[in-house]
Amino acid sequence: MFSSGILTIMAAWDLSVTVEDLGPDTPPVTLSVTSDLHVGGVILKLVEKTQIKRDWSDHALWWEQKQRWLLRTAWTLEKYGIHADARLVFMPQHKPLKLGLPNGITLRLRACFSNPVFQTVIGICRMLNIRHPEELSLLRPLEEKKKKKDKDSTVEIYDLTEVPLSSVSRPCLYNGMPAHFADSPQMEAIYKMLSVTQPPPAPEVIAKQYRPASVVDKAHINGRWLDSSRCLMQQGIQENDKLWLRFKYFAFYDIEPKYDVVRLTQLYEQARWAILLEDIDCTEEEMMLFGALQYHISKVSQSEPQLLSSSAAMDDLESALQSLEVKMEGESSSASEMLENMTAPELNDYLKIFRPKRLTLKGYKQYWFKFQDTSISYFKSKEESIGEPIQQINLKGCEVAPDVNMAAQKFLIRLLIPAPEGMNEVYLRCENEQQYAQWMAACRLASKGKSLADSSYQSEIQSIHSFLAMQKTNSGSHGNAAASDESINTHSLVSPRYHKKYKAKQLTPRILDAYQNVAQFSLTEAVMRFLQIWQALPDFGLSYVVVRFKGSRKDEVLGIAPNRLIRIDLGVGDVVKTWRYNNMKQWNVNWDIKQMAIEFEGNVNIAFSCVTADCKIVHEFIGGYIFMSTRSREKSDTLNEELFHKLTGGHEAL
């Protein structure tokens, strides 16, 4: 009996632990432990042995060989599989990190190195007062080429490492900003830098930045995203390393200018740099409008920098009640509205149609078009519209993109219509602005499954008209405006290709021309309008990755958008196929051969391996966008982190 009692006493052995706070030259602390000792007990012994009195609550053990944190303090050393040869480091979970923001400012703050990056980003966004942190992520910055001449170009770093972690986990607002920014004038100044747009950059600053020359160049940046399911330490990120915080998913949910001061400002800055560095293509006319809006935003933010945040006090009950009233009005449908729905109006007119298939030279053909419910039908002529149509196209779930040039009086509606093998493209050409506004509004509503009877039809037409009004040129009206403002440096407002094409003084009248149409906007309106026009660009929201499709011998580009995948042939530069997420049945990754397989409805299967990014990054993009589409108003306050990891985590999902 006595001997079996001895057997239960486990043998003690020595465990070495390096305590980071004691400095790099201090030898590891040796503890006598048994395998049934839990991690919490190891930490307790360690703290007692160091004899330093301080708050150790943020500290944890990091296992170097296995690259993992021992965060389950109730687990025993045996359960973790730790033996005497384990190299353990006792260190803080939150460490300083340099963070480059979209507006070019670099912050130094304490970020969590032990949680998955998804949670680390949530913590950073809480500190900076950015709602919907699921839309952002961290990526490794591009290496900057250092020149000997650039000795004075040291980047100023704004320090937030003193912000207590407790105030970040439960931030309370004071005058619309987190209380930790109200502690001192210096902190308040940093918050102002986060929430006020930066002045237009000097042309030489734009010229110095890296500009992608091709779609393959654009693909390389997406290989730099960090893995959301793993922590910073597991991805080789060290204390004081620099990372970029950027909007990764272009599905911006529930933007409220009143509460989203920092979010809106940073989103505007990311969009502005995407346009200045030709990360996204736009027409010359659109570039002049973007230039005019930047000029206006810069001008207004100097005179009224607090406009965005002045009404941000959370206790603004009146406007909260008003918005509630509006929402309730929108939700309740009156009897007259229901009647209207039963007798839905129709839209009929002559339009021109074109189907851009490759190797076709046939142009636009005119037909009589009929819009009913969410479908378009077309006939040879008005007289024949009583009979069967040549074709009926259901627009529900289709993509609608504008292609307009006011100067050339070109009014095109580009439709991408879902089909089993991908997407079919159709162009509709309208004769004038009035016709375009009506049909464009109808197409937009139909794509969301709404008919012409919907109450938002007229307001949609109005917003299209005001959008077009901004692109109109006012010949002769810019003379006095130009005379009153000599300080405008137009090369700061447009991308470098226009620096080469036009002298600054040639651009001035064109930008001031466009400025006439936006000069009346408030700061918030101008920023919102800038973002709307950016979101209306054909290539908006596309993140590129170079892939090799199964059975193919050449590299191609996969474009990942908020609602679809596109396949681009590098030889021609054309979109060859489009697949929508809502037709996707399942997707999975073979991690051994790094190949991704996706199955769509109609027995369509695709498989590809990734060339410029890890498969996990592509898997995370697709799963992330599907996660973004599950958000709704009822759940908007609670972020379903478990679902995010389920959709994006792959075999390493938590």
PyMOL commands that set and color helices and strands:
alter all, ss='L'
color gray80, all
select helices_A, chain A and resi 2-7+20-22+39-50+77-80+117-128+133-135+150-152+165-169+179-181+185-195+203-208+215-224+233-235+261-276+284-303+307-310+317-331+335-342+383-386+433-447+457-469+479-484+490-492+496-501+504-515+523-535+581-583+615-628+633-635+641-648+650-652
alter helices_A, ss='H'
color red, helices_A
select strands_A, chain A and resi 13-19+29-33+59-63+68-70+88-92+94-100+106-112+136-139+157-159+173-174+177-178+242-247+347-354+365-372+375-379+391-394+399-405+410-419+422-430+543-549+556-560+564-569+574-580+584-590+595-600+604-610
alter strands_A, ss='S'
color yellow, strands_A
deselect
rebuild
show_as cartoon
